[in-house]
Amino acid sequence: MLRLPEFEYAAPATVGEATRLMHERGGKAMLLAGGTDLIPSLKRRQYLPELVVSLHKVEAMRGVREADGRLVIGALTSLDAVAAHPAIRASWPALAKAAASIGTPQLRNQGTLGGNLLLDTRCTVYNQLEEWRDAGGSCMKSTGVKCHIVLGSKRCWAISSSDTAPVLAALGAELRLVRHGDERTVPVVAMYRDDGIDYLTLQPGEVLTEVLLPPVGKWDRSAFLKLRRRGTFDFPLLNVGAAVKFGADRIVERISVVLGAVGSAPQALDAQKFLGGKQIDDAVAVAALQAHAAKRATPLPNTDSSHVWRKRMVQVYTARALKELVA
Ligand SMILES: Cc1cc2nc3c(=O)[nH]c(=O)nc-3n(C[C@H](O)[C@H](O)[C@H](O)COP(=O)(O)OP(=O)(O)OC[C@H]3O[C@@H](n4cnc5c(N)ncnc54)[C@H](O)[C@@H]3O)c2cc1C
């Protein structure tokens, strides 16, 4: 049986109290939401925090509300609740589909939207027990200095595997972040860095409190596609979030396509450059976007399935996402 390391535990009832505790402990405290990612990571000794601050009593961070014509989702809202919410299903079906695709029913019941967005990057080397990692010469994301996936690499290539991040980035959603005595709102896409170790722009002690969806009507259609080995259970090998706004004669006025699970951050494509002002099924433009997507994606042998095949699937899934936008 894997045991948790020792740590102090606090369960404040307000955001203010949570940020105060995080501020007091500097980098030695970690936040816990549903725990479906953090608890296994602690058991594998990927982190050894002095203090774990659980957010489960902060009721203000749970649920979906409407404000100024936008849906606002509390970061502590379960993935299940996001997937089932009538207003999300009606206006942002791609987000509901992404949330419904995550893990298993138990995980979606326990896991939260905020935890999904801030999920640690993953790698077949790093996501092992401490003894296993040490036996092979620890990697740079653990306590070592080298990468076992790309030999000689100066950076870590662990993968961003969140299913909701690409779709929320494509929609242009925003994140509200609260720190002791400070608050800011950033676009989802600005939360991520293409670096397997330093993968978030979240500041020390910062709590993600809310996800702000764009005003209804910003996009006409949205899509989410996910490639994985087992359709009922697995992390993505690739996912695509996409959204489009049509002008007259179904000409693309605005389009956004973001790839996930093929880099250390969601990869926003230059879709507007290729498809803006054109029909979405313009064969030349679609082929150009597919080639651009394949260039942008860097699938590596650090997850399930062949990375060569995953690279080919990037082109296939990019084209399928466009088709879904007009289906
Ligand atoms: C078997 C299995 C299958 C899975 N399949 C998938 C999958 O298909 N797709 C997928 O995307 N994920 C998958 N996951 C990963 C995980 O279950 C989900 O991503 C889940 O949404 C994580 O949310 P959580 O609330 O449990 O996060 P936690 O584990 O509580 O936290 C995750 C990280 O986010 C930080 N954090 C959480 N909330 C906040 C906040 N409000 N403010 C600041 N920091 C915060 C925590 O400190 C921690 O670093 C899977 C996990 C398992 C074990």
PDBQT file of the ligand as one rigid body, heavy atoms in Angstrom, charges set to zero:
ROOT
HETATM    1  C1  LIG A 401      -7.155   7.235 -13.495  1.00  0.00    +0.000 C 
HETATM    2  C2  LIG A 401      -7.171   8.679 -13.818  1.00  0.00    +0.000 A 
HETATM    3  C3  LIG A 401      -7.650   9.086 -15.046  1.00  0.00    +0.000 A 
HETATM    4  C4  LIG A 401      -7.661  10.461 -15.367  1.00  0.00    +0.000 A 
HETATM    5  N1  LIG A 401      -8.120  10.836 -16.597  1.00  0.00    +0.000 NA
HETATM    6  C5  LIG A 401      -8.068  12.147 -16.956  1.00  0.00    +0.000 A 
HETATM    7  C6  LIG A 401      -8.501  12.542 -18.255  1.00  0.00    +0.000 A 
HETATM    8  O1  LIG A 401      -8.952  11.742 -19.060  1.00  0.00    +0.000 OA
HETATM    9  N2  LIG A 401      -8.393  13.866 -18.558  1.00  0.00    +0.000 N 
HETATM   10  C7  LIG A 401      -7.918  14.808 -17.683  1.00  0.00    +0.000 A 
HETATM   11  O2  LIG A 401      -7.877  15.988 -18.040  1.00  0.00    +0.000 OA
HETATM   12  N3  LIG A 401      -7.527  14.450 -16.432  1.00  0.00    +0.000 NA
HETATM   13  C8  LIG A 401      -7.590  13.146 -16.048  1.00  0.00    +0.000 A 
HETATM   14  N4  LIG A 401      -7.201  12.772 -14.787  1.00  0.00    +0.000 N 
HETATM   15  C9  LIG A 401      -6.579  13.759 -13.880  1.00  0.00    +0.000 C 
HETATM   16  C10 LIG A 401      -7.500  14.359 -12.786  1.00  0.00    +0.000 C 
HETATM   17  O3  LIG A 401      -8.324  13.397 -12.241  1.00  0.00    +0.000 OA
HETATM   18  C11 LIG A 401      -8.373  15.468 -13.318  1.00  0.00    +0.000 C 
HETATM   19  O4  LIG A 401      -7.594  16.331 -14.116  1.00  0.00    +0.000 OA
HETATM   20  C12 LIG A 401      -9.065  16.291 -12.237  1.00  0.00    +0.000 C 
HETATM   21  O5  LIG A 401      -9.898  17.251 -12.840  1.00  0.00    +0.000 OA
HETATM   22  C13 LIG A 401      -8.130  17.027 -11.286  1.00  0.00    +0.000 C 
HETATM   23  O6  LIG A 401      -8.934  17.842 -10.450  1.00  0.00    +0.000 OA
HETATM   24  P1  LIG A 401      -8.849  17.771  -8.868  1.00  0.00    +0.000 P 
HETATM   25  O7  LIG A 401      -9.874  18.693  -8.326  1.00  0.00    +0.000 OA
HETATM   26  O8  LIG A 401      -8.907  16.368  -8.389  1.00  0.00    +0.000 OA
HETATM   27  O9  LIG A 401      -7.390  18.363  -8.674  1.00  0.00    +0.000 OA
HETATM   28  P2  LIG A 401      -6.361  18.196  -7.451  1.00  0.00    +0.000 P 
HETATM   29  O10 LIG A 401      -5.717  16.868  -7.530  1.00  0.00    +0.000 OA
HETATM   30  O11 LIG A 401      -6.993  18.560  -6.161  1.00  0.00    +0.000 OA
HETATM   31  O12 LIG A 401      -5.325  19.353  -7.840  1.00  0.00    +0.000 OA
HETATM   32  C14 LIG A 401      -4.559  19.319  -9.009  1.00  0.00    +0.000 C 
HETATM   33  C15 LIG A 401      -3.540  20.465  -8.971  1.00  0.00    +0.000 C 
HETATM   34  O13 LIG A 401      -4.201  21.720  -9.079  1.00  0.00    +0.000 OA
HETATM   35  C16 LIG A 401      -3.953  22.552  -7.929  1.00  0.00    +0.000 C 
HETATM   36  N5  LIG A 401      -5.228  23.202  -7.644  1.00  0.00    +0.000 N 
HETATM   37  C17 LIG A 401      -6.448  22.597  -7.613  1.00  0.00    +0.000 A 
HETATM   38  N6  LIG A 401      -7.419  23.511  -7.454  1.00  0.00    +0.000 NA
HETATM   39  C18 LIG A 401      -6.802  24.716  -7.373  1.00  0.00    +0.000 A 
HETATM   40  C19 LIG A 401      -7.292  26.057  -7.242  1.00  0.00    +0.000 A 
HETATM   41  N7  LIG A 401      -8.586  26.314  -7.166  1.00  0.00    +0.000 N 
HETATM   42  N8  LIG A 401      -6.387  27.070  -7.226  1.00  0.00    +0.000 NA
HETATM   43  C20 LIG A 401      -5.060  26.825  -7.326  1.00  0.00    +0.000 A 
HETATM   44  N9  LIG A 401      -4.540  25.574  -7.466  1.00  0.00    +0.000 NA
HETATM   45  C21 LIG A 401      -5.402  24.522  -7.491  1.00  0.00    +0.000 A 
HETATM   46  C22 LIG A 401      -3.491  21.608  -6.834  1.00  0.00    +0.000 C 
HETATM   47  O14 LIG A 401      -2.617  22.259  -5.924  1.00  0.00    +0.000 OA
HETATM   48  C23 LIG A 401      -2.746  20.543  -7.665  1.00  0.00    +0.000 C 
HETATM   49  O15 LIG A 401      -1.451  20.993  -7.967  1.00  0.00    +0.000 OA
HETATM   50  C24 LIG A 401      -7.207  11.421 -14.427  1.00  0.00    +0.000 A 
HETATM   51  C25 LIG A 401      -6.743  10.988 -13.171  1.00  0.00    +0.000 A 
HETATM   52  C26 LIG A 401      -6.716   9.644 -12.873  1.00  0.00    +0.000 A 
HETATM   53  C27 LIG A 401      -6.223   9.229 -11.527  1.00  0.00    +0.000 C 
ENDROOT
TORSDOF 0
